[in-house]
Amino acid sequence: MNANALQENPPLPGIAQLPRFITIEGPIGVGKTSLARRIANAFNYQALLEQADENPFLKDFYRDRKQHALATQLFFLFQRSRQLQELRQDDLFEPIRVSDFLIEKDRLFAELTLGEHELALYQQVYDNLAIDAPKPDLVIYLQAPVDTLLRRIQQRGIGMEQTIGRDYLEALNAAYSQFFLYYDASPLLVINAEQIDPVHNDRHFQQLMEYLPTVRRGRHYYNPSFFN
């Protein structure tokens, strides 16, 4: 199901106070934006979401990654930097948020798609932006095998994504795994999104929301007692 088709959910009873700034990350097709939307709708959080459809280079990137990688990456960098700057300015007024991206993952994509000289140029631009990103109170990392990602990308039917190949998703999955192997800037919750579906399964969502307030520090692996 397309994330835009999700309906608002009524607030869930019996849920303790969630972390005030939650960031959800993971490879394309894993469901991070859909989960961010559902949390925002259920708990009246402000959603800070990537606007991939605003990137005029993305469609060409999926057809020819090498040719269009730098333009695509710089557009996303400027977009994410602007969103985080606006978030900083609104800190006193909108303190409760859920986001579907970490700014630190921007370099993950840059290293995956850019050549040596392009990466050096990207790094210069990144350094000059002096991005002051707020620290999440909780980061949720959604994992799924490549076959699952391919199936979900096909099911949601976004035209420009249908050219995404297995090789790119395999490299992206590996890059995410490496990134979060050493991530310790915020409490981290790792979830196998192949086994549970908190986006479309109400029971899965309820149990996950009950678990989130218990994650206050360190690294956790979410292993619920059901997978149906």
BELNOR-V219652 format. One line per field, one symbol per residue. phi: phi as a letter, one per 40 degrees, with the letter a starting at -180 (. if undefined). psi: psi as a letter, one per 30 degrees, with the letter a starting at -180 (. if undefined). burial: + if it has 9 or more other ideal C-beta (glycine too) atoms within 8 Angstrom, else -. A space follows every 50 residues. Layout:
phi = ???
psi = ???
burial = ???
This chain:
phi = .cdcccccbcdccgccdcdcbbbbbicdgchccccdccccccbfcccbbc bccccccccccccacccbcccccccccccccccccccdccdcbbcbabbb abcccccdccccbccdcccccdcccdcccfcbcccccabbbcbaccdccc ccccccgcdccccccdccccccdccccccccbcacadbbcbccccbbccb bccccdcccccdcccbagbbbcbccbab
psi = kkeffklkklkklgklklkfjkkklllkffgeeeeeeeeeeeghlkkjkk ieffjffeeeefeieeegeeeeeeeeeeeeeeeeeeeefgeffifjlklg kkfffeeeeefefkleeeeeeeeeeeeffhkikkkkfkkkjklkleeeee eeeeefgjeffffkleeeeeeeeeeeeeefegkgflkkjkkjgeflifef jeeeeeeeefeeffjflakkkjilglh.
burial = +-+--+--+--+--+--++-+++++++++++++++++++++++-+-++++ ----+-++-+++--+--++++++++++++++-+++-++--+----+++++ ++++++++++++++---++-+++-++--+----+-+++++++++-+-+++ -++--+----++-+---++++++-+++-++--+--++++++++--+-++- +--++++++++++-+----+-+-+----
